[in-house]
Every structure is written in structure tokens, then in C-alpha cells.
Amino acid sequence: MYLADRSAPAGAKTAPDGGSGRAPAVASTVLALGAVSLITDISSEMVTAVLPLYLIAGLGLSPLGFGALDGLYNGVSALVQLTGGHLADRVRNHKLVAGIGYGLSALCKPLLLLAHSLGPISVVLALERTGKGLRTAPRDALISLSTPDAAQGRAFGVHRAMDTTGALLGPLAAFLILGVAVDGYDAVFGVSACFAVLGVVVLMLFVPSGGGGTPPRPRPAAAPAAPPAPANPKPVRLRDAAALLRLPRLRALALCAVLLGLTTVSDAFVYLLLQRRTGIDDQWFPLLPLGTAAVFLLLAVPAGALADRIGRRTVFLTGHALLLAAYGLLLWAPDWPTLPYLVLALHGMFYAATDGVLPAAVAATVPESLRATGLALVGTGQALARFGCSLAFGAAWTLWGTGPALAAAAVGLLCCAAVAGYVLRPVRPAPSAPPAPAPAPPDPARRP
């Protein structure tokens, strides 16, 4: 786990010559899953880009109500993520479980055309997030199982970059549709459904079946052959998943993900705060996620590769420092013309330094047979914490106003980042005991 130190974990794979070797090319599985995520994210972000404005300006929802709905939107995904991860490990077919998740999300998109009040919309969004929860851990497990340990950050960075390309194109498509369509919101929801179906088709056709697996590596001629894998591996049980929390490094990762998630204001609130602070017109609101997505796209791969090289702890904590700087600009910066660009740039840099680095660190601590379950444990904790943050921030905005609410989040983030830096500090290995002295050789002059 490189969030705690830069040394390779026990059992890490090395190059045949015993060195670390050069980073291999990204596996085809990673590229195929990146294409699926790109297409699916176009669909999802088209809806996400217009949803805050649709609910608050169109349906008259209060900030507290939107905070509750946004929390539900992410909380359901978090709870289902555990089910998806455990199920994928249990049936040993990560593609199947991921496909079910993508399919359920695709089925929900047309239902938004029929939902025009808060109750039905809440149900549809909960079902859509159920699909997201089912697919997230199996998808990330496929990425990690097809990638060598030393290149995990780079592989997740490539996937997140392709995923973010969809996040970049989705709001742009929504903006263009709103500008030309008569029933703008319904048109956005309809086109989103078409992209969601296309993503499922690409997954079925181009992502290999099964549970993944690390790429084959040549062995030196003198190396002994590895024992064959058992024909009928032991089934994964719930107690095996619970036992993962006994791993000290995984517990540290889960704790830090929860603490930092509790003070990470959701994207929708960041964009609403930026709009109110700078007076951006409503017609330009769907374009705000483009700034975050563009920076994320440019920096995801370099940030992942940097984390592999200098340590994931450093990059991960730096990302949260950048988010804290974005909060500070929203609170105290003068009315600069460049303020929206600075905030969105910092927001994108935060995601580039954290979104792929965290699962890369988790993958380095969890055995392959429980890879999806381990990823789901940490991801669920983080998502539930962000669910709580959405509720708390929406309530604070309603009761105190935007400034005090964001100031409280900034202070909380600073404190939680300090705790995370201590928990994830590098651990020095215990000194080994000195070898026992060798017995003295017998005296040849002495006769028995």
C-alpha cells in the first residue's frame, strides 16, 4: 500500500531479473473498461449537469431538500457497492455483476422522462445509483487484476481519464441540447438513455469475461514452477469479507476515506456555490462541470504515475490540500474575473490526485480472491461519509447561509486531513534480531 509507504507490499510481483522493471503497457481490459465508462459517463453527466438546476429552479426544491436527495443519490450507491463487490468475488465473474449494474442504470434513464415530481424522481435516482453501486467494485477489480502491482496507479489513471472524457462531453451535450430543444430537459434525458444502452453493448462485446487476472509474466529459467491453482477454489463467504478489516493497512485506508469524505462537499454544491458567488447565468450552469472534467482528464494519468513513483500517500493528501484551497477561494478571494477558472482547476486537480490513487492503494493490500470486496469496503465507507456530508451541508446552508456552511466544511477538512496524514504515515519495519553466534569449531588437537 503506497498510501502508507513507498515500499512494495508483501508478495508484490517484480520483474524477472529481480528489479522493478519498466512499467508495462496498459492492459486491453483497462482500455475496454475505459471506453465503457466514457460512454456511460456521457449518459450520467448529461443528467447530473442539469439535475441541480432542474430540481431547484424547475421544481422549487430547497437546498436542504436537494442535499437530502443528493445524499440519497450517493448513499444508495454506497450501500449496494458492498453487495456488488461480494457478489462478484463469490461468483468469480466480475464482468457479469458489472454488466447487471450498467444494465440497471441504463433502464432507469428513460424513466426520468415519466418522473416530474420529487417522489418519482427520488425512486428513479435510487434505482440508477443501485446500478452504479453494483458495477463500481467489480469494474475496479477487473482493472486491478489485469495490471501489475507497480502500475496500479497508472492503470486507474488511464481509466479515470477516459471516464472523465465522458464527464467532459456529457455536460457539453446537455448544454447544446438545452439550447436547441423545445422540451430541453426531456430531450437531455432521452439522449442520455441512448448512450447508456450503448455503454452496455460495448461492455458485452469487448470486455473479457471472468474475474480478470494478472497478466502473464516470463519466469527465469532457474525459477521453480508455481503450484497449479486449485480446480475448485474455496468459495468466498461473508466472514472472509469481514476478516479483511483485520488488515491494519486496509483499516487505515477505510478510516481516512471516511474522515475525508465527511468534509468533501458534493460537486453539485460546489457548482451552486460558485454560481452564487460569481453570478454566472443559469444558461451557463451546465458547463461548470466541464472545467473540473477538463483538468481531471489532463492530470489523471500523470497523477497516477506520480503516485506509483513517489508514494500514494503524498499524492492523496496533496489532492485534499488542493480541495481546501478551492474552499478558501470560494470563501475569501476577491471578485477576480479568473475566480471560476481557479476554483474549477483546483477541483479537477483534487480528483486527479485522489479518485484513482485510493483504489490503487486498496488493490495493493487485498488478496486477489477478495479484490472486489476490499475495494467495495473502502468505497462504501467513503460514499456513506459523503452522503452524511451532503445532508449536513444542505442543512447548514439552509440554517446558516453559504459562507458559514462552507467555512465549517473547510475547518473540518483541515482537521481530517491532519488525522489522515498521521494515520497513513510511513511505518518503519521492526529491526531484525541479530543472528545467533555460530558454534565454535572443534579443536583438532583435542582427542576424545
MIBADREN-461626 format. One line per 4 residues: their letters; for each residue x, y, z of C-alpha. Coordinates in nm, 2 decimals. Example, Ala and Ser with C-alpha at 12.3 -4.5 7.8 and 13.67 -1.06 7.14 Angstrom:
// residues 2
AS) 1.23 -0.45 0.78; 1.37 -0.11 0.71
***
This chain:
// residues 448
MYLA) 0.00 0.00 0.00; 0.17 0.31 -0.12; -0.05 0.55 0.08; 0.14 0.44 0.39
DRSA) 0.49 0.39 0.24; 0.67 0.36 -0.08; 0.80 0.01 -0.03; 0.63 -0.27 -0.22
PAGA) 0.38 -0.48 -0.03; 0.45 -0.83 0.07; 0.41 -1.06 -0.22; 0.44 -0.78 -0.48
KTAP) 0.54 -0.90 -0.82; 0.87 -0.80 -0.96; 1.04 -0.82 -1.29; 1.21 -1.15 -1.38
DGGS) 1.55 -1.01 -1.31; 1.45 -0.92 -0.96; 1.42 -0.54 -1.02; 1.11 -0.34 -1.06
GRAP) 1.14 -0.34 -1.44; 0.98 -0.08 -1.67; 0.60 -0.02 -1.64; 0.42 -0.24 -1.89
AVAS) 0.16 -0.11 -2.14; -0.19 -0.06 -2.01; -0.39 -0.39 -2.05; -0.66 -0.41 -2.31
TVLA) -0.91 -0.48 -2.04; -0.84 -0.14 -1.89; -0.89 0.03 -2.23; -1.21 -0.16 -2.29
LGAV) -1.35 -0.07 -1.95; -1.24 0.29 -2.01; -1.44 0.30 -2.33; -1.75 0.17 -2.14
SLIT) -1.70 0.43 -1.87; -1.65 0.70 -2.12; -1.98 0.63 -2.30; -2.17 0.57 -1.97
DISS) -2.04 0.89 -1.82; -2.16 1.09 -2.11; -2.51 0.95 -2.02; -2.48 1.01 -1.65
EMVT) -2.32 1.35 -1.66; -2.58 1.48 -1.91; -2.83 1.42 -1.63; -2.60 1.53 -1.34
AVLP) -2.52 1.86 -1.52; -2.89 1.97 -1.53; -3.03 1.80 -1.23; -2.94 2.07 -0.96
LYLI) -3.09 2.34 -1.18; -3.39 2.12 -1.27; -3.47 2.04 -0.91; -3.41 2.38 -0.75
AGLG) -3.51 2.62 -1.03; -3.76 2.40 -1.21; -3.93 2.21 -0.92; -3.86 2.46 -0.64
LSPL) -3.66 2.23 -0.42; -3.49 2.39 -0.12; -3.11 2.35 -0.06; -3.19 2.12 0.23
GFGA) -3.42 1.91 0.01; -3.16 1.89 -0.26; -2.89 1.80 0.00; -3.12 1.51 0.11
LDGL) -3.18 1.39 -0.24; -2.81 1.43 -0.34; -2.72 1.23 -0.03; -2.97 0.96 -0.12
YNGV) -2.83 0.96 -0.47; -2.49 0.86 -0.34; -2.59 0.68 -0.02; -2.78 0.41 -0.21
SALV) -2.49 0.35 -0.43; -2.26 0.31 -0.13; -2.48 0.05 0.04; -2.52 -0.15 -0.28
QLTG) -2.15 -0.13 -0.35; -2.08 -0.39 -0.08; -2.33 -0.63 -0.23; -2.18 -0.59 -0.58
GHLA) -1.82 -0.64 -0.46; -1.90 -0.95 -0.25; -2.12 -1.10 -0.52; -1.85 -1.05 -0.79
DRVR) -1.60 -1.23 -0.57; -1.84 -1.51 -0.48; -1.95 -1.59 -0.83; -1.60 -1.52 -0.97
NHKL) -1.73 -1.33 -1.26; -1.67 -0.96 -1.23; -1.79 -0.88 -1.58; -2.13 -1.04 -1.51
VAGI) -2.20 -0.83 -1.20; -2.07 -0.52 -1.36; -2.29 -0.58 -1.66; -2.60 -0.61 -1.44
GYGL) -2.51 -0.28 -1.28; -2.46 -0.10 -1.61; -2.79 -0.25 -1.74; -2.99 -0.14 -1.44
SALC) -2.86 0.22 -1.48; -2.95 0.22 -1.85; -3.30 0.10 -1.78; -3.36 0.39 -1.54
KPLL) -3.27 0.67 -1.78; -3.59 0.65 -1.98; -3.79 0.66 -1.66; -3.68 1.02 -1.60
LLAH) -3.90 1.11 -1.89; -4.20 1.00 -1.69; -4.10 1.14 -1.35; -4.19 1.51 -1.30
SLGP) -4.22 1.53 -0.92; -3.98 1.48 -0.63; -4.12 1.14 -0.52; -4.08 0.95 -0.86
ISVV) -3.75 1.12 -0.93; -3.62 1.01 -0.60; -3.71 0.65 -0.68; -3.56 0.66 -1.02
LALE) -3.24 0.81 -0.90; -3.22 0.55 -0.62; -3.25 0.27 -0.88; -2.99 0.43 -1.10
RTGK) -2.75 0.46 -0.81; -2.82 0.09 -0.73; -2.68 0.01 -1.07; -2.38 0.23 -1.01
GLRT) -2.32 0.06 -0.68; -2.33 -0.29 -0.83; -2.08 -0.21 -1.11; -1.82 0.00 -0.94
APRD) -1.63 -0.26 -0.73; -1.63 -0.54 -1.00; -1.51 -0.29 -1.26; -1.23 -0.17 -1.04
ALIS) -1.14 -0.53 -0.96; -1.11 -0.61 -1.33; -0.88 -0.31 -1.37; -0.65 -0.41 -1.08
LSTP) -0.65 -0.78 -1.16; -0.53 -0.72 -1.51; -0.25 -0.48 -1.40; 0.09 -0.55 -1.23
DAAQ) 0.11 -0.41 -0.87; 0.37 -0.15 -0.96; 0.15 0.01 -1.23; -0.18 0.02 -1.05
GRAF) -0.19 0.40 -1.02; -0.12 0.44 -1.39; -0.39 0.19 -1.49; -0.65 0.36 -1.27
GVHR) -0.53 0.69 -1.40; -0.59 0.58 -1.76; -0.93 0.45 -1.68; -1.03 0.77 -1.49
AMDT) -0.90 0.98 -1.77; -1.13 0.80 -2.02; -1.41 0.81 -1.77; -1.36 1.19 -1.73
TGAL) -1.37 1.23 -2.11; -1.73 1.13 -2.08; -1.78 1.36 -1.79; -1.64 1.64 -2.01
LGPL) -1.86 1.56 -2.31; -2.18 1.49 -2.11; -2.24 1.85 -1.98; -2.14 1.99 -2.32
AAFL) -2.41 1.77 -2.48; -2.66 1.88 -2.22; -2.58 2.24 -2.28; -2.62 2.21 -2.66
ILGV) -2.95 2.01 -2.63; -3.10 2.27 -2.38; -3.01 2.54 -2.63; -3.19 2.38 -2.93
AVDG) -3.46 2.16 -2.80; -3.81 2.27 -2.71; -3.86 2.04 -2.42; -3.50 2.07 -2.31
YDAV) -3.49 1.85 -2.00; -3.68 1.57 -2.16; -3.45 1.58 -2.46; -3.15 1.55 -2.23
FGVS) -3.30 1.25 -2.05; -3.38 1.08 -2.38; -3.04 1.12 -2.54; -2.88 1.01 -2.21
ACFA) -3.08 0.68 -2.23; -2.94 0.61 -2.57; -2.58 0.65 -2.46; -2.64 0.43 -2.15
VLGV) -2.76 0.14 -2.38; -2.45 0.18 -2.60; -2.23 0.15 -2.30; -2.38 -0.18 -2.21
VVLM) -2.33 -0.31 -2.56; -1.96 -0.22 -2.56; -1.92 -0.39 -2.22; -2.07 -0.71 -2.35
LFVP) -1.87 -0.72 -2.68; -1.52 -0.60 -2.58; -1.46 -0.67 -2.21; -1.33 -1.02 -2.14
SGGG) -1.54 -1.25 -1.93; -1.44 -1.39 -1.59; -1.27 -1.24 -1.29; -0.97 -1.08 -1.46
GTPP) -0.63 -1.20 -1.35; -0.28 -1.06 -1.36; -0.11 -1.06 -1.70; 0.13 -1.35 -1.76
RPRP) 0.50 -1.28 -1.70; 0.80 -1.48 -1.81; 1.00 -1.66 -1.54; 1.37 -1.71 -1.53
AAAP) 1.48 -2.05 -1.64; 1.61 -2.15 -1.30; 1.29 -2.04 -1.11; 1.07 -2.32 -0.98
AAPP) 0.73 -2.36 -1.13; 0.44 -2.22 -0.93; 0.20 -2.47 -0.79; -0.11 -2.50 -1.00
APAN) -0.43 -2.32 -0.89; -0.69 -2.55 -0.73; -0.96 -2.67 -0.97; -1.24 -2.58 -0.72
PKPV) -1.12 -2.28 -0.52; -1.28 -2.22 -0.18; -1.59 -2.01 -0.21; -1.59 -1.66 -0.07
RLRD) -1.80 -1.62 0.24; -1.92 -1.32 0.43; -1.69 -1.39 0.71; -1.40 -1.37 0.47
AAAL) -1.51 -1.02 0.37; -1.54 -0.91 0.73; -1.19 -1.06 0.80; -1.05 -0.80 0.56
LRLP) -1.09 -0.53 0.82; -0.83 -0.71 1.03; -0.57 -0.60 0.78; -0.41 -0.29 0.95
RLRA) -0.34 -0.10 0.63; -0.69 -0.16 0.49; -0.84 -0.03 0.82; -0.62 0.28 0.79
LALC) -0.74 0.34 0.43; -1.10 0.29 0.52; -1.08 0.52 0.82; -0.91 0.80 0.62
AVLL) -1.16 0.76 0.33; -1.45 0.81 0.58; -1.29 1.10 0.76; -1.21 1.29 0.44
GLTT) -1.55 1.20 0.28; -1.73 1.36 0.58; -1.58 1.70 0.47; -1.59 1.67 0.09
VSDA) -1.87 1.89 -0.03; -2.05 1.73 -0.33; -1.98 1.86 -0.68; -2.33 1.99 -0.72
FVYL) -2.30 2.21 -0.41; -1.96 2.34 -0.53; -2.11 2.45 -0.86; -2.41 2.61 -0.69
LLQR) -2.18 2.80 -0.46; -1.96 2.91 -0.75; -2.26 3.03 -0.94; -2.39 3.23 -0.64
RTGI) -2.05 3.37 -0.57; -1.97 3.49 -0.92; -2.33 3.55 -1.06; -2.29 3.30 -1.35
DDQW) -2.61 3.30 -1.56; -2.83 2.99 -1.55; -2.77 2.90 -1.91; -2.40 2.86 -1.84
FPLL) -2.45 2.65 -1.53; -2.44 2.31 -1.71; -2.09 2.40 -1.84; -1.93 2.43 -1.49
PLGT) -1.85 2.06 -1.46; -1.65 2.09 -1.79; -1.38 2.29 -1.60; -1.34 2.02 -1.34
AAVF) -1.36 1.74 -1.60; -1.10 1.90 -1.83; -0.84 1.94 -1.56; -0.91 1.59 -1.43
LLLA) -0.87 1.45 -1.78; -0.53 1.62 -1.83; -0.39 1.52 -1.50; -0.54 1.18 -1.41
VPAG) -0.27 0.97 -1.58; 0.03 1.18 -1.47; -0.10 1.19 -1.11; -0.15 0.81 -1.11
ALAD) 0.20 0.75 -1.25; 0.35 1.00 -1.00; 0.17 0.82 -0.71; 0.33 0.49 -0.82
RIGR) 0.67 0.66 -0.82; 0.68 0.89 -0.52; 0.42 0.73 -0.30; 0.04 0.73 -0.30
RTVF) 0.01 0.89 0.05; 0.18 1.21 -0.07; -0.03 1.25 -0.38; -0.36 1.16 -0.20
LTGH) -0.31 1.42 0.08; -0.19 1.68 -0.17; -0.52 1.64 -0.35; -0.72 1.72 -0.04
ALLL) -0.50 2.02 0.02; -0.60 2.14 -0.33; -0.96 2.10 -0.24; -0.91 2.30 0.08
AAYG) -0.76 2.58 -0.14; -1.07 2.57 -0.36; -1.29 2.62 -0.05; -1.07 2.91 0.06
LLLW) -1.11 3.08 -0.28; -1.49 3.04 -0.26; -1.49 3.19 0.09; -1.23 3.47 0.09
APDW) -1.10 3.55 -0.26; -1.18 3.89 -0.42; -1.42 3.90 -0.71; -1.14 3.82 -0.97
PTLP) -1.25 3.75 -1.32; -1.04 3.44 -1.31; -1.21 3.31 -0.99; -1.43 3.05 -1.16
YLVL) -1.14 2.91 -1.35; -0.92 2.88 -1.05; -1.18 2.71 -0.84; -1.27 2.46 -1.12
ALHG) -0.90 2.39 -1.18; -0.83 2.31 -0.82; -1.14 2.10 -0.81; -1.02 1.89 -1.11
MFYA) -0.67 1.86 -0.96; -0.83 1.72 -0.64; -1.00 1.45 -0.83; -0.69 1.37 -1.04
ATDG) -0.49 1.32 -0.72; -0.74 1.11 -0.53; -1.00 0.93 -0.74; -0.77 0.67 -0.89
VLPA) -0.50 0.68 -0.62; -0.73 0.54 -0.35; -0.84 0.23 -0.53; -0.48 0.17 -0.65
AVAA) -0.37 0.17 -0.28; -0.66 -0.06 -0.18; -0.57 -0.31 -0.46; -0.22 -0.34 -0.32
TVPE) -0.34 -0.45 0.02; -0.62 -0.70 -0.07; -0.57 -1.06 -0.19; -0.69 -1.13 -0.55
SLRA) -0.98 -1.36 -0.43; -1.13 -1.07 -0.23; -1.02 -0.78 -0.45; -1.37 -0.65 -0.54
TGLA) -1.49 -0.69 -0.18; -1.19 -0.49 -0.04; -1.25 -0.21 -0.30; -1.62 -0.21 -0.20
LVGT) -1.55 -0.18 0.17; -1.34 0.13 0.13; -1.56 0.28 -0.14; -1.87 0.22 0.06
GQAL) -1.73 0.39 0.37; -1.63 0.69 0.16; -1.96 0.72 -0.02; -2.16 0.69 0.30
ARFG) -1.95 0.97 0.45; -2.02 1.19 0.15; -2.39 1.10 0.20; -2.36 1.24 0.55
CSLA) -2.18 1.55 0.42; -2.45 1.63 0.17; -2.72 1.61 0.44; -2.51 1.82 0.68
FGAA) -2.41 2.08 0.43; -2.76 2.12 0.29; -2.89 2.17 0.65; -2.61 2.42 0.73
WTLW) -2.67 2.61 0.41; -3.04 2.64 0.50; -2.98 2.74 0.86; -2.67 2.95 0.84
GTGP) -2.61 3.05 0.48; -2.35 2.96 0.23; -2.05 3.13 0.40; -2.07 2.97 0.74
ALAA) -2.16 2.63 0.60; -1.85 2.62 0.37; -1.63 2.76 0.64; -1.73 2.47 0.87
AAVG) -1.66 2.22 0.59; -1.31 2.38 0.53; -1.22 2.36 0.90; -1.34 2.00 0.91
LLCC) -1.14 1.91 0.61; -0.82 2.06 0.75; -0.86 1.86 1.08; -0.94 1.54 0.90
AAVA) -0.65 1.58 0.66; -0.42 1.62 0.95; -0.55 1.30 1.11; -0.52 1.11 0.78
GYVL) -0.16 1.23 0.74; -0.08 1.08 1.08; -0.27 0.75 1.03; -0.11 0.70 0.69
RPVR) 0.24 0.79 0.80; 0.52 0.56 0.67; 0.58 0.27 0.91; 0.94 0.17 0.96
PAPS) 1.00 -0.20 0.97; 1.09 -0.35 1.30; 1.46 -0.41 1.34; 1.55 -0.78 1.29
APPA) 1.71 -0.97 1.57; 2.09 -1.02 1.54; 2.19 -1.37 1.42; 2.29 -1.62 1.68
PAPA) 2.67 -1.67 1.70; 2.79 -1.98 1.52; 2.92 -2.27 1.74; 3.30 -2.28 1.78
PPDP) 3.47 -2.54 1.55; 3.61 -2.84 1.74; 3.98 -2.83 1.85; 4.16 -3.08 1.62
ARRP) 4.43 -3.12 1.89; 4.18 -3.25 2.14; 4.12 -3.62 2.13; 3.80 -3.78 2.25
***
